[in-house]
Amino acid sequence: MPARFELPVPSPDDARVVVPAPGDGPGYWAGGPSAALADDGTFWLAYRLRRPIGAGRGYANVVARSDDGETFETVTVIDRNQLDCDSLERPALMALPGGGWRLYLSCATPGTRHWRVDALDADDPSGFDPATATTILPGDPADVAVKDPVVKFLDGRWHLWLCCHPLDEPDETDRMSTSYGTSDDGMEWTLHDVALAGRPGAWDQRGARVADVRRGPGGWLAYYDGRASRSENAEERTGIATGTDPGSLTSTGDDPIGAQPDGSGSLRYLSALSLPGGATRLYYETSRLDGAHDLRTEYVPPTR
């Protein structure tokens, strides 16, 4: 079976809204999810809330818990004003191998197009304190913005897929690619080469941002966000990439998968949880007819 079908393909018609947009119309987004399943079966979800430019941008990251993966209770809200930050984007939530939790934050530097990544540790996801934030991936204000990290810990090794936006042309900073990194502790990273980039002439030619990664029997498989043009910024669609090396992924197929039928058709920032028994629960951000974005979830049974 082709590798692309080893990852569940989202079907938005089967999804339900977990978090609605915080307002109606373009620029109001709930999404950028990062999901984790605790050993006790609790679902944890971190996500971003956004208002339009001039009304707050990415104003909060939220951490919430659930017993069923669909109905969530908020336990922590981190406001952009609690950080030296003009906007917050997609967080990354994960359980630490030795116990405790970590939250990676994507933070915009005020007055610039630069982004950095901060990290917070806590014994429990309800205990993240923004006053303890540490910048771990600073990027370069003159060269590159870094954000939307995907972090995995496998076989004693930390892996990172980091979205990078070049800043050499001020009006072209929506261009993006994904770099791969490794670490011994998840805090100090060594960045390697570009793991995934857009393809000239394809639907993802403007850029490719890894959204989630799984390791399969034959190698590595990734969901990623892509767009064809600057006009599709923030309205990306989802594709699948594969590779035998986590630092070298290749897009599969000529078209995006699981496009959302409403609004712009965007479906992005997919986060996948493997469930006991072989099922999968997907979380992703999709557009609405009015231009807002909702955070949705979808249960994929093991037979699909």
Protein Blocks (a to p, Z undefined) as FASTA:
>chain_A
ZZklmpccddfklpccfbdcfbecehiacehiacdddfkopacddddddddehilpambd
cddddfkopaccdfbdcdfklpccfbdcdddddddfkgpjddddddddehiabdcddddd
dfbfklccfklpccfbgojfkloccehiacddeehiacdddddddfkbmklmmgccdddd
ddfkomaccddddfbdcdehiaklnoccdfbdcddfklccddddddfbfklgoiaccddd
ddfbfklccdehjbdehiafehjlpaehiacdddehhiacdddddddfkopacddddddd
fkZZ
